[in-house]
Amino acid sequence: MKKYLILLLAFTPVFVQAQYSSEKAQNQLQSLAQTLKSAQNIRIQFTLSQTADKASASKPNQGTLWISGNKFRLMLDGQIIVNDGKTLFTYLPEANEIQINDANSSHNELNPLTLLTSYQQNYRSKYIREEDNRMIIDLLPLNENRFYKIRIEILTSNNYPSKISLYERNGTTLTYQIDRFELNKDVNSSIFSFNPADYKNAEVVDLR
């Protein structure tokens, strides 16, 4: 009995530390989610990279994302993607094509911050570690999901996200390195609207 008691006491600090770390991760995520929800708008400059495996990686692309509530405007590699809250417009300059879809949850990966404001319903969080003024947390899906893991790195100094990596089940990893993160900037609401008529000669493909 004494032997088992000693073993229990030996593992108790580890368990307490793990529980404390988990609570820290939850608090950090909740604080970040509240920051995102309370912001009138968010402007993000980022670098997006994609890897299919450890040996292959696509050329990184620079992008800018504006977010306001359930609306966003994404500019990436010449493409323009606008969600006005009801409709999703995608302009593909190389094809001179405009695709129109209903704005729904299947396009949430275009706005990776969406998952941070509703993570509790769809993911469980797992504290990984802290390093270089960053807390690293994994979100693991509770249900069948395109992504088997989402890794978030949060700056502990200001509670801003610094990197978001989405791991797809097919082996592809999408990594958003956040170069600049700004809240409540002056912005014209027209940035969240899209008029296909402004793109003359572009083919319009309505997929709704």
N, C-alpha and C positions, 0 to 999 in steps of 0.2 A: 504493500500500500504506500509506504514511504517513497519507494522508487517512482510510482506513478504520480505522486504529489509533486515530486521534484521535477518530473518531466512537464507537468502541467504548469508549474511556476516558471519553467524555462521558456515555454511558448507564450505565456500570457503577455509579456512586453511586445512580442512580435504581433500578436493579435490586436492589442491596443493601438500600436503604431499603424497597422493596416487600416483599422477602423478610423483613426484620426486622419490618415491620409485620404481615405475615401470621403470623409466629411469635408475636408479642405477642397477636394475636387468638386464636390457638389456645390459648395458655397461659391467657388470661383465661377462655375458654369451658370449658377442662378444669377450671380451678379452681372455676368456678361449678357445673359439673356435679358435682364431688366434694362441694361444700358441700351441694347439694340431696340427693345420695344418702346422705350421712352423717347428715342431720338426722332426728331421730325424728318430728318433725312440723313443718309450716310453716303460718303464718297470714298471709294476704294481704288487705289492704283495697285496693280498686282502683276506678278509674273506667273504664267501658267505653263507647267511642264507636264508631259505625259510619258510614262514608261510602260512598255508591254512586259518587260522582264528586266532583270538586273543588267543585261548586256545592251539593251536598246533603249534609246530615249529620243523623243522628238525635239525639234528646235524650240526653245522656250519662246512664248509669245507674251508681249506686253498688252495689258488690258486695263480698262477703266469701267467701274461699275457704280452707278447711282441707284440708291434704294430709297423709297418712301412708302412706308406701309407695305401693301401687297403689290406695289408697282416697282418696276426697275427698268433701267436702260443699261445695256452692256455693249461695249465697243471692244472688239477683240479681233486682231489680225484682219482688219478691213471690214469684218462683219458687224452689223448692227442688229441687236436683238432688243425689242421693246415689249414689255408687258404692261399694259395700261390698266390692269386689274380684271379685265374681262377677256381680252384677246392678246395673243402672243404673235408678234410680227418678227420675222427673221429675214434680213436682207443679205443675200449672198452676192457680192460684187463680181466674183469670177464667173458665176453663171448668169449674172444680171437677172436674178430671180428673187421674188419676195414670197415667202411661205407664210401662210396665216393658219394659226391653230387656236383652239380654245385655251385660255390660261387655266391650267390645272396643275395638280401636284406632280404629275409625271415630268414636269419641266423644272422641278425644284433644284436639280443639280446645277442649273445655270446660275442660281443664286444660292451659293453654299451657306450663307448666313441664315437662310430660312430654317435649316435644321437646328440651328442653335437656339431659336426662339420657341421651338416645340419639341426639343429632344426628349423630354420626360415621357411623352406619350409613345415614342417609337424606339427609344434606345435606353440602354443602361450604361452608366458611366463607369470607367475604370481608371483609377489614378495610376500613372506610369512612373513619373519621376519629376524632379525639379532640377533645372540646370540653366546657367547663364540668364538669370532673371526671367525664366520661362517655366510655366507649369505645363506638363504634357499629359493629356488626358485622351483616352480612347472612348469612342461611343460604339457600342455593339448593338446591332439591331435585335429587337424583341421578336420580330416577325420576318418572313421572307422579304428580302431586300436585294436590290441591285448591288449594294455595297455590303461587304461582310465586316468592314471596319472603317471608321472615320477617326483620324487622329487630329487633334486640335492642340495647337501650341498657343498659350496665352501669356502675354507679358504681365508679370505680377506687379510691375510698377504703376501701370495705368489701366490694367484689366482690358486691354485691347488684344484682339487675335493677331498673331504674327504669321501663322501658317496653318493651312487646312489641307489635309491629304485624304483623298477618298479612294479606298481600295475596292476595286470591282472584283466580282467572283470569277471573271474571265482572265484575271491576272493583270489587268491594266490598272495603273495608279495615276490619278489626277492630283497634282499638287499646286495649290494656290499659295505662292509666297507673297504676303501682303507687304508692299513697299511703302504705302502711305494709307492711313486710316483716319478719316476726318468726319466729325459729327456736326450737324446743324449748320451747313453752309448755305449761303444765299443761292437759290436755284429757281429758275423759271419752271413752273409746272408743265410747260409745253414739252419739256425734255422727256416726259413720260407718255407722250402721244406720238403716233406714227401715221403719216398719210402716204399711202402707196402712190398717189398721184404726183408726189414730189420726185419720184424716181421714174422719169420718162423712159419709155421703151423697155422697162423691166417687166418680165413675165410674172404675173400674179398667180400663185398656186394656192387655192383655198382648200385646206385639209380638214376643215371643221365638219 
